[in-house]
Amino acid sequence: MKWTTLIWDAILIASAGTLLLRIGGRKSISQMTTPQIAMVLIIGSVLGSDLAGNGVGHSILATGIFIAFLGAIEWVSLNWNRAERILKGSAVPIIADGKYLTSNMKRLRMTTDDIEKRMRMAGIHSLEEIKSGTIENNGELGIELQPYAKHLTRGDLEDLLKTYFPQVTLPERPRESNIFPDAGALAQSEEVPEQLQ
């Protein structure tokens, strides 16, 4: 086997693995991104091919090519947002104002039981407590709680102190930025907002 053939075969297998896992959906993805999972599976398979008689040299070279391919994917994703969305996917809204966005759930092949399990693990007791919820590109549930369901924070306590004890001097807080979209607009459009892409 020629070295150039081996290199192109490795790139082809890595590309196909990434594409197939990307199509496969997010239910099977835990903390890693799609390209990372593809590389882990491929590297395990290639290293196992040494037992099938391809030789240690070919296995090590192919593994090096796969790792370089993953590095290239990460570099491209870091520098181009569109490439990142294509290779790794983007967050998909599944809950808005305490209601399921069923069309997105169907697209992700997720059931209400899947989402409720994740909600329980996050300590959320009711769907109505969620202002907006997304499935991130690593398969995790991202949530923004309704104002009444949020926990009291140090910032909330400082606001109360400023209101009732104006003579108390407190450090200035940085301006807040919201990474979640307006839930009402999200429920109407069911499109992925730009800040979640």
N, C-alpha and C positions, 0 to 999 in steps of 0.2 A: 504494500500500500504506500502510495506517495505521501510525503508530508503535507503537500498542499491539499490533497484530497482529504486527509485527516482534519486539517484546519477547517476546511469548508463544511465537512460533515459535522464537526463540533458546533460550529456557528449555526448550522441548520437545525440541529437537535435542540440547541439552547433556545432558538427563536420559536420553534414549534412547541417546546415545553412551556414557555412563557405564554404563548397564545392559548394553548389548551387550558392552562390553569386560569387564565383571564376569563375565558368563556365558561369555565366550570362553575364560577360564582364564588360568593364570599362565605358561604356557610362552612366550608372546609378550612378557611384561612383563619389563623389565630392572631399572632402578633406580627408575622412576617408579611412583606409585600409579595405580590404574585411572582415577580422575577426572582426574589430570594428563595421562595419555595421551589420554583422550577429548578434553580441551580442546585439546591440541596438534594432533590430527587435525582437529578441527572448525575451529579458527582457520585452519589452512592451507587448508582447503576454502573457508571464508568469504572469506579474502583473495583466493583464486583466483577467487571469483565476481565480483569486480570486472571481470575480463576478460570475463565472460559478460553484462555489461551491467546489473548491479544498481546500479552507482554506488559511488563511493568513500565517500560519506557513510553509506550503508547498511552497507557492509562494516566501516567503522570503528566504527559504533554496535554492530553485532552482535558484533564482536570484544570491545568493552568489556563488553557484557552477558555474554559467555562468561567473561571474566576475573573479573567480579563473581560469577558463578555458582560458579566454582572457589573463590574466596575464601570464599563462603558455605559451601560443602561442607567446606572445611578448618576453618572456625570451628565448624561443627556437629560435625565429627569430633573436634575438640579438646575440646569441652565435654560430649559424650555418648558413652560407650563403645559403647553399642548401635548408635548411628548410625555410628560408625567401623567396627564389624564389618560392618554392612550395606553401607556405601559402599565401603570399602577391602578388606574381607575380613579374615581372621585367619590366624595361622600354623596349618598343618595338619601333624600328625605323620606321618612316612613311614618312620621307622626307630626301633626300640626294641630295646635289648640286642643289637645286631648282626643284627637281622632286619628285613626289609621288612614294612611294614604295607600289604599289597597292596590292601585295600579302599580306603584313602585314596589310594593311587597311581592306582587306576582312576578314582576320583572326580576327580582332578586331570588325568587322561589323560596320565600320565607313565610311561615305561618304565624298566626297570632301567638301560638304556643311558644315558638322560637323567641319572639320578642318579649313575651311575658316572662320567660325564664331569665332573659338578660336584665329585665327590669327588676325582678326579685333579687338578682345578684347585686344590683346597684342600690338596693334598699328602697326601691320605689314601690309603693303599695297600690297605686291607682293610676290608670292611664290618664285621667283628668289632671293629675299633678304635672304632666309634661306639657310645656308650651311648644317645644319642637324637638324632634328626635331624628337622628340620621344614622345610617350604617356607614361607617368609615371604610376607607379602602383596605384596611386590615381586618375587616369583619366585625369590629367592636361597635357597640351602641354608644353614640354620643347624644347627650341630652341637655336641654335647657329646661329648668323647672319653671312652673308658673310662679309669679311673685309670692303668693301665699304659701307655697310649698318649699321655698328656699330657706336654708338655715341662716340663723343670725350670724353675721360676720363681724370682725373687728371694725370694719368700715361702718356698718350699721350702728354699732355701739358708739363710735366716735361721732356720728351724725346726731344721735340722741344726746350725747354730752354737750355738743355745740348748741343744740336747741335749748336745753334746760340749764346749762351752766356755761354761758358765753364767755366768762372770765377764764376758762380753762384753755391753755394753749396746746394745740395738737399739731403734729407735723402734717404738711400738705401731702395729699394723695395725687398720684398721676391720674390723668383723665382716663376714664374707662372706655374700652372699645368692645363692641359686641361681635363675637364671631358667628353668632346665629342670625339668620334673616328674620324679617318680620313674619311671624307665624300666620297672620291673616292672609298676606299676599302669597305665602307659600301654599296655603291650602287651596287658594283659587287657581294658581298657575301649575302647581305640581312640577315646576321646572327647578333644576338645580341652580341656586343663586351663584353669582360669580365668586363670592367669598368662600363658598364651599367647594369650589372646583379645584 
